[in-house]
Amino acid sequence: MSSLTGRMREDVEEIILQGIDHAERRNILKIIGSSPDGVIYSEILYELSVNTGKLNYHLKLLEGLIEKDEQRRYHLTKLGKKALMILDSMTENLDEEALSLVSTAKSSKDDFISGVVNMWSRLVLILSFTAFLGFVVFVNTMIRAGEASDVTYLWLIVPFGLLVAMYLWLERVKKEAPESLIQFLKRLGLYK
């Protein structure tokens, strides 16, 4: 067997890591790997309970790790078998110390995301409050100039209501963060 060059090694690593860096792709590999006769599209769709667009997206990203035969059944390629073997080896023989490191790493990651959400929510709140104050000054100036009536102050209810709604929404996001934020970012494909 010939040794891999540096670039080839990086390409193989990238393809395998792309295949195993998302839970649904890992599940697809496990589903296909569990059937020696291969798996048809509808079986994968049923097992994952996702829509066809999402499944097609993940199958596209798994090219090189999976292939279709003449009967349109999916099978693992040699790289796909290697990826599945890597997945299986990751959770073998874990002791209590290793499991505690997992919870520490997850907690650290969650704390970072919560910090980002808190910083973002404060920024949005400050900018919104500044915009609201600017609107109040604008309306007050219009009334003093005689270009608007006192009824114009009623229009302050709308931006104030939006500001309050935004604040309440941000508070909810902060309480649910990082789980809901992570799920949202995963749906956008911005978080793995």
N, C-alpha and C positions, 0 to 999 in steps of 0.2 A: 504494500500500500504506500502510495507516495505521500510525503508530508505536505501539509497545506502551507501555502505562502501566507504572509501576514494579512494581505487583503482578502484572500479566500477565507481565512479563519474568521476575520471580522464579518464577512458576508454571511457565513454559516451561523455565527453567533447572533447576528441581527435578525435573521429569518426565524431562528428558533425562539429568541426572546420575544419577537413580535407575536409569535404564535401563542406563547404562554403568559403574556403580560396582561391578558384580559380574562376575566372569569368565564365569559361565554365561549371564548375560543378554547380555553382549557377544557370546558365541558364538551365542546364539539370533538376535540381530540380524544377525550375519554370515551365518548359514545361510539365514535368510529373504531377506536382501538379495542373496544370490548366485543366487537363482532368480527370474527375471522372471515365471514362471507361478505362483509361490507354492509353499508347502511345506505338506504335511499333517502332522498331529500326530505320527504314527508315524515320519516321516522325521526330525523334530527329536529325538524320543526316541532313535532309533537313533544319530544323529550325536553326541549328548551323552553317551550311555551313563549316564543317570540314571534314577531311579525316577519313576513317574508323579506322585507327590505333589510331589516337588521340581520337576518340570517345570511342573506346574500352578501352583505357587507363583510361579515366575519369569515364567510367561506372564501371570499376574494383575498382577504388578508392571510388566509391559511394556505394559499397556493404555494407549492413547493413542499408542504408538509402533508397535503392530502391530494388525492387524484381520483378521477372517475373512470370506471371501466366501461365496457361496451353496454352493459345492462344498466348504466347510469347509477351504479352503486359507488359510494365513497369508500376509499381505503387509505390507510396511512402509507406514505412513502417512507424510504429509509430515514430521511430527516424527521418525518413525523413520528416514527417509532422512537427515534433518539429523543425527541422533545417529550414524548410521553414517558420515556424511561427517566428523563431528568425530573419531570413532575413527580413521578412515583418516588424517586430517591430523595426528594426534598423533605418528605414527611416521615421517612423511615427512621426508626430508632431515636426518636426525640425523647429526651429526658426532661425532668422538671426544670432544670436550669435553662435549657433551650426554650422551653415554653414560656418561662418568665421573661426571657429576652424578647420574645415575640410580643408579649403584652406591653413591655417597656417601649419597644419601637413603635407599636401602634399608638400608644398613648402620646408619645412625642410627636408623631405625625398629626394626630388629632389636635394637640395643643397648638401646633403651628397653624393649622387651618383655622382654628377658632380665633387665634390672634389676628390672622388676615381678615376674617369676617368682622371682628370687632373694629379694626382699623378702618375697613371699608365702610362700615355702617356709620361710624363717627364722621367720616369725611362727607358722606351723602347727607347726613343730618345737618352738618355745619353749612354745606352748600345750599341745602334746601331752606334753612332758616335765613341765610343771607339773602337768597332770592325773595323770600317772603317779606323781609324787611324792606328790600328795594321796592317791591310792589306797593307796600304801605306808603312809603315816601312818595312814590309816583302818584298814587291816588290822592294823597294829601295835597301835593303840589297842584294837581289838576283842579281840585275843589277850591283851593285858595286863588287860583288864577281865574276861576269862574267858568272853567270849561267842563266842569262836571258838578253834579249835585251831591248832596249828602247820601243819596241812595246808592251812590257808587261804592260806599263803604260795605254795602251788602255783598259786593263782589269779592270782598276779602274773605268771606266765608269759604269760598271754593278753594283757594290756595291753602288756607289754614286747615281745612278738612283734608286736603291731599297731604299736607305735612304731617298731620296727626296719623293718617292712615299709613304713610310711609314709615313713620317712627314705630308704630305697632307691628308692621310687617318685619322691619329690621330686628325688632326685639324677638319676634317669633323665630326668625332665621338664626339669630344668635343662640337661642335656647336649643334649637334642633341641630345646630352645627356641631360637629362637622358632618354628621351622617347625611343630612338632606343636601348640603352643599356638595358633598362628594358625589352623591347620586346625580345631582344636576350637572356637575362638571363631566361625569362619565357619559351622560346622555349627549352632551355636546362634543364628546371625544377629546376633551381637554385634560382629562385626568385618567390615569391608568391604575 
